[in-house]
């Protein structure tokens, strides 16, 4: 196994000559065998151990074993104690995710502080098969079926060539002390159910199941590299970014034969599941207006583009009263107000960010609110009524932005669609004396 270990490291180019490594050692069989192999092969390394305080005395005993082993071998030892349960609760994440974030964050800090080139993790071939099956059940997409990489940034996995039973045999032959994590036997965790229930059944069907899943993951990894290169070229054509939004051109998507695969991988980072993406793809051929939500983002099928933005799901309709001495408001939108006399120094602003209203026609307090279905006004320069909904269509306001359109109201009349048009009834006539000037700031 020592020979295979060194050969795998060389074949995968995992370690640069003369570099110093940090070994993540939990005290379990895999990581303790990894420690033994690195020491036997003469590599330059130190050891990091995480105590997550999740298993009481068991966790302390794990730490003691790793500490004593490093002392015997003369290896530099680092340990970090985490309040994992508290961290998970504060960040509204699972214990498993919390432990992952904490340990990898600490490993990164150690590498930066101590100059370690890489962090070695003791994943094995069985772990790859378990990960592939786990991701398959989650619908993680093609990328999720590529398994575990031998090297990801500064994380290396030098035991991926070995089966778990080979590691256990090596530990027995070389008297490598290790501890069994009792939580690994609990099938309440999905990964453990796969390990103890699913994989053994698959091996009953085919004893080579683990090896076949591992090999398939490598083939899929190569396939994914080719697809990602193809998608990267397409992404440059179809995707554009504006402040707080990402747009995908519908015309380009419809022409692309691999659009579903592209969208599954592209939208996964925004929290959309493969099932949701299938519905999103169908919306390409439907009328504009369809909205889709993940836990973090909203996607709108607009007229020419799919628009992805941060989800802001709220039914609250903010309404503010404005008197003639209001000055400035910042909520729900920022506006400034002033009363201006008609003199030679005043010029009516041409920008849509301004509304110059005839002060004598207004009844205070004014009301600032979001527009509602059924609202109407008489746009400046017109004689007849127009529904706000139709006006926004004419202005080509994207569907997802309509909710953020406000109107300024006087005694039930809409006097300004904020940022767009004043009402013709409240425009400045030739004989106006005072102006109520509103500016969007």
N, C-alpha and C positions, 0 to 999 in steps of 0.2 A: 504493500500500500504506500509505503514511503516513496518508492520509485514512481508510482502512478501519480502521487501527489505532486512531486517536482515536475513531472512531465506535463501534467495538466496546467500548472502555473506557467511553464514555458510556452506551451502550445497556445494558450490564451493571452499571452503577454500581460499577465496580471501584475507583475512586480518589476519595477525598474531596478537596475543594478545599484547597490549601495543605498537604496532607500530604506527608511525606517517605517515600520508598520504598527498599527494599533489593532490588537485582536479584541473583538467583543466576545467575552467569555461569561456565560451565565452560570456555569457549574454543571450543566447537563452533559450528556454523553457526547453529543456532536461537537460542542465547543471545547470540551476538555481534550478530545482526541485531536482537534485542530491545533490546540495549544501544544500538545505533545509532538505533533508532526512538525510544526514550525520550529520548535526547539531542537528536534532531532536533525533537521535539515540545516541548522545553523543560520537561520535568517535573523535579522536585526529587528526586534519588536518589543513592544510593551503591551500590557493587558489592561482593558477597561471593563469594569463590572458595574451593572446597574442593580440597585436594590429598590424595587418598586413598592415595598411594604404592603404587598397584597396577600402574603401567605404566612404572616407571623414568624414563628420560629424557623419554619422551613426556609424562608428567604434569608434569614440571618445565618443559617447553617450553610446555605449556598455560598454566601459571601465569605464565610470563614474558610471553606474548602478552597476557593479560588485564591484567596489571600495567602493561605499556607502553601499552596502549590507554587505560587510565584516566588514566595520567600525561599523555598527549597531550591528552585531553579535559578534564583538570582535574577528574576525578571522584574522590571519596574511595574508597579501596580497602582491603578487609579480606581477609585470607587466613588459613586454618586448615589445619594439617597433621595428618593422622590416621594412626594405625597400625591400619588397617582390618582387615587379616588377623588381627592379634592380638586385636582386639576381637571379631571374629566367632568365633574359636576359644574365647575366654573365655566368651562368651555362648551358644555352641552354636547359632549362626544362620548363614545364608548370607552370602556377601560382599555380595550385593545388598541384603539386609535390613540388614546392618551399616552400609553406606554411607548408606542412607536414614535410619536412626536417628541416625547421627552428624551428618549435614548439617542435618536438621530441628531437632535439639537445639541445634546451634550457631546456626542462624538465629533460633530463639526467644530464645536468650540475647542476641544482638545487638539484637533488637527491644526487649527489656526494658531493656538498658543504654543504647542510643543513641536510643530513642524513635521507631523506624521504625513507620509505621502498618501496612505490609503488606510481604510478600515476593513478588516477581514471579518466576514460573517459566515457562520458555519451551516449554511443551507446545503442540503444534499439532494440527490436525484429524486427521492421520495417526496421531498418538499415541492419540487417542480410539478410532479403529477398531482399533488393535492391542490396546489395553486391553480393549475389549469382547470381541474374539475370544479373548484370553488368559483372561479370566474365564469365558467360555463353556466353554472346554475344561476348566477347573478345577471346573465346577459351582458357581460362586459365588452362584447364586441371582439373583432378579430385581434386587436392589439392585446386584449386580456388573455388570449389563448397562446401567446408567445412565451409564456412561462416566466422564469426568473433568469435574468442575464448574469453571465459570469462576471461582468464588470459594468457598473453604472456610476458614472462620474468617478468619485474616489472610493466607492464601495466595491470590494472584490469578494468573490465567493469561491474559494479554492477547493471546496469539497463537493461541487456539483457533479463530479464524475462518479461519486461513490453512492451505493445504496445504503440505506440505514442499517441493514443487517451486516454489511461489510464493516461499517464503523463500529458496531457493537462487537463484532468478532475481533477487530483490532484492539479495542479497549480490553477485552478479556485476555488476549495473548500478551499484551504489554503491561498488564496490571495498572491501567489508567483509572484512577479514582474519579468517580462522577456521582452526581445525585439525580434522582428522578423527580421531576416536577409533578406533584400529585394532580395538578390541574390538567395535565396533558391526558389523563385518563378519563376526564369528565366529558361526556358526550353532549353536554348542553351547548358547547360551542360548535359551530358548523364545521370548522376545519377538523375538529377532533372526530366528529361523526363520519366525515369523509375518510379520515385516517383509520378509524377502528371498524367502521361498518361497510363503507362503500368500496374502498380499494381492495380489501380482502375478498369481497364478492367478485370484483372484476378479475382478480388473480385466480379465482376458482374457474372462471370462464376461460381465461388465458393467463398462464403463469408469467408471460412476458408483458403483461398489461402496463406496468410502471415504465419499463424500458420503451414500449411503443408510444406511450403518452409523451415521454421525455423526447423521443426522436421526432414525434409529430410537432412538438412545440418548437424544436429547432428549425424544422422545415417552414413552419408558419412564421417564425421570426425572420427568415430570409424572404419569405413572400411579403411580409409586412414592410420590410425595407423597400422592396420594389414598389409596392402600392403607395407608401408614404412619399417616395420620390415623385410618383405620378400625381398624387394629391397635392404636393407642394406646388407644382406647376399650375394646377387648376386653381388652388387657393389664391394664388396671385392674381388670377383673372376674375374670380367670382366674389372675393371678399374685399370689403373696404371698411375703414373705420372713420367715424366722426365722433365728436365729443360724447362720451357716455353711451355710445351705441356701436354695434357691429352690423353691417349690412351684407346680405348675400343676394347677388343678382339672380332673380327667378328665371330669366331668359337663359342664362348660362347654365343654371342647374338643370333645367328641362332638357337641354341638349347633351348633358354629360351622362354617358351610359352607366357610370358607377356612382351616381349621385347618392343612392341610399347608403352605400358603404362610406362615402365621404361624409355625409351628414351624421351618421352614427358616431363616427370617430370625432368629428368636428364639434358636435353639440354635446358630447359626453362631458366636456370640461365645464359646461354650463348646467350640468345636472339633469339633462334630458335622457331618459331611458331609450333603449332601442325601440320599444313599443311606441313611445311617444313620437320618435322620429319617423316611424312608418306613417303615422297620422299627419305629421308635418309634411312629409313627401306628398301625400295625397292632396294636401291643401294647395300645392303648386298649381293644380288644375281646377281649382275652385275659385269662387269670387273672393275679393279682398275682405278682410275683417276678422278672419279666424285668429283666435289668440290661444297660446299654449303656455303653461306655467310649469316650471320646475320649482324646487324648494328655494332657489336663489335667483332665478331669471325668468323673464317673460319674452316670448317670441311672438311677433305679430306678422301675419301674412298681409303685407301692404300691397299696393298696386303693382310695383315693379321689383320690390325687394322683400326678403325676410329680414326683420329687424329684431336683434337681440339686445336686451337691456336689462339692467338690474330690476328685479321685481319690486314693485311698490304697490302692493295690494292694499287698498284702503277704501272703505265706503264713506269715509268722513267727508262731508261737504263744508269746507270752511267758508264762513261769511263774516265780513267785517263792515262796520258802519264808519263812514267817512264824513266828518264835518268840515266846514270851510276853513278851519284853522288847523287842519290835521298835520300839515308839514311833511312828514315822511313816515311811511310804514315799511316794515320788512317782512311781515307775514300777512297772508299766505304768499304774496309776491312783493317785491320791492317797488314802491311807487313814491314819487314826491309830488306835492300839491302846492300851488301858489295862485294868488289872485293878482292879475296884471292889468294895469290901466291901458286904454287905447291911446297911445301917444306915438310920436314920430320914431321913437326908439324901438318899438315892438314890431317884430316880423313873425308872421305865422310859421311855425316850424313845419318843414315838409316831411320829416321822418315819421314813420309809423310808430315809433316809440313815444311820440307825443300825441296828446289830444288837446286841442284848443277849443274849449266849449264856451258858449254864451252864458256868462254868469247869471244873467237876469232870468234865464229860462229854467235854471236848476232849482230843485227843492231839496234842502238838506235835512237830515244827513243822507248822503249817497250810500249805496250798498255795493260792495265788491264781493262777487261770488263766482263760483264755477258755472259755466253755462249748462243749461238743462234742455232735454228734448222738448220741443214745442216753443222754445224761445225764438223771438223774431225781432228784427229792427229794420230801419230804412237806411241802407248803406248810403254814405255821402255821394251825392251826384245822381241818386235814383229817386223815383217817386213812389214806387210800390214797396210793399213789405217783402222781406226775404227771411226765411228760416235760417237760424244760425247754422244748423246742420248742413243745409245746402250751401251756405256761404263758405263754410270750411272746406267743403268738397271743391268748390270753385277755386279756392285758394291753394288747393292741393296740399292741405295740411295732413301729414301722415296720421294714420288711424291711431297709433299709440300715443300721439301727442295731443289728441283732441281733449283728453281728460285734463290737460294742464292749461286749457284756454279759459280765461276769466272775462267777465263782463262787468262794466260799471253801470249802475242803475240809478235813476232818479224818479221817485214816485211811481215805480212800476215800469218805467220806460228804460230800455237799454240805450245808453247814450254813447257808449264806446265798447267795441269788442277789443279788448286790450291787446295792443300790438298790431292791430289790423286796420280798423276803420271806425270813424265816428258816425253817429246817426245824423242823417241829413236835417232832422228837425232841430238839432242842437248846434248846428254849425254857426259860425260867425257871419252875421249879415253885414251889409255895408255900413250900417249905422250903429254897430256894437260899441259899447262903452267900456265894459270890463270883461276880462277873460279869466276863466278858471282853467289854468294850465296844469295838465297832468303829464308826468314823465315816467316811463318805465326805466328804472335804474338797476 
